[in-house]
Structure formats: C-alpha cells, structure tokens
Amino acid sequence: MSIKDYGIDKLSAAEQLLLAQEIWDNIDPDSLLTVPDWQMQEIERRMAAYDANPQMDGRSWEEVKARIRAK
C-alpha cells in the first residue's frame, strides 16, 4: 500500500495535510499503545515511591542527557 496506489501523491499539499489530519483523527487512541503488565507494574512501583516521598531528589532532563552523553 502506498500513496501512489491511492492517488494521494496527486493531491495538493493542503489536501494531503487535511487527509492526514482526518486519518489521524480517525485512529482509536486505545489502539495506539499497549503497555505490558511488567512495565505497568514498574510504573506503579515508581509512582508509589514518589507518592511516599515527593521531596526525593530528582534530576532534570538536561542533567540526565549530560550524564548519558558523558559515558
């Protein structure tokens, strides 16, 4: 399946954007992402740890990126 099969390549850029938006709006959000049970358990564990100690020291995204890039 390609854009040529459906003639989408013959649409103007504005028409393609409208079509893309209509397709996006038609997607069921519940079908986009399924989180495995193990991952949901880990998320819940981390949220519980945070709820138990909301003052715990976290790191900013900039600090995390810098640490990763330093490796």
N, C-alpha and C positions, 0 to 999 in steps of 0.2 A: 504494500500500500504506500503510495507516495502522493505528493501534492500534484504531480502531473496526471496521475490516474484520475483525480477528481477535478482537474482543471483549475485548481487553486492558484497555480502559477500564472494564470491568465487574469486573475483579479488584480485590481489596483492595490497599492499598499494599504490604503484606508480600508478597502473591503476585506483584505486579509486580516487586518487588525480587528475589525468588527467580528469576523468569523472566529478568530482565535478567542476573543472575549466571550462569544456565545458558547463555544465549545467548553472553555474554562468554567463558565457559569453552570454548565450542564453536568459537570463532574460531581458525583456524590462525595462529599468530604470524608465520609466514613470509610470510603473505599481506598483512600489515598495512603493511609498509613496504618499498619498493624504493628503494635509493639508486642514483642514476645513476652511471655509471662515472666521469664527470668529478669528481663530488663525493667518491667514494671515493678517487680519486687525491689530491685535496686533503687529505682526512683523513689519508691515509697520509703525505703530504709533511709535514704539520704534526706528526704523531706522530714521524716520523724526526727532525725538527728538535728536538723536545723531548727525544727519547732521546739525541741528540748533545750536548745542553746542558740537563740537567734543572734546573740552577740559574738558568736565564734568568728574568728578572723578568716576572712576570705581573700581572694586575690582578684584584682581587676583583670579584664581581658588583656590589657596591654602587658601586665606582668606575666600572665600565662604565655602569651605569644613570645615574649622576650626569653623566657625560660626554655621554651621549646627550641627556639632558634639558636640558643647558646649551645645546644647539645651537638 
